[in-house]
Amino acid sequence: MRIPYAGRSHNDWVTSGKHFVTSQMAMEGDKNIVTKGPAIETAGILSVLFPQVLEEMYGGKFAREAQEIFWMQSVVEDAPTATSVGLRSNGATAMHDATEYGLWRALIEAADASNVGMRIYKEKIVVDEKVLKVCKAFSDSLE
């Protein structure tokens, strides 16, 4: 059995030229693209730490499937996907990881870092069904 862990690490990356973007590079008029949706980290951690809660509410099959959410937290595959359309004036202008304090906080941090405002349409944010079920098992409020 794989044993998940929760923790953080710091990485320094070296690149040349214009082959990178930061949270400070968002510009007025940019569109936000969310690659995974909100609450992935929360649902993943709750699923592996408290599978019995999910099993009681939704059955063993769902509890086992929900534990796979934990492994979706990495942004390693998301960054190349997002930049495949290009960088800066030809594509992605900024990126920010939403795993620390969630999607709303990531949007606020990116806007603050770039000194721009954002208009976010909550109804357009896609939430994975399994993530939603996991969160509902642990909370009455999903705002």
TAZIPE-V965970 format. One line per field, one symbol per residue. phi: phi as a letter, one per 20 degrees, with the letter a starting at -180 (. if undefined). A space follows every 10 residues. Layout:
# TAZIPE-V965970
phi=???
This chain:
# TAZIPE-V965970
phi=.fdfcdrccd cdddbdldeb ccfeefcgnf deddecofmf fgfffffeec ffffffecnf ffgfffffgg eeffdgefff ffefepclfd rfdbbbeefe mnfgffffff fffelcecdd egfeeedggf fffffffdbe ddf
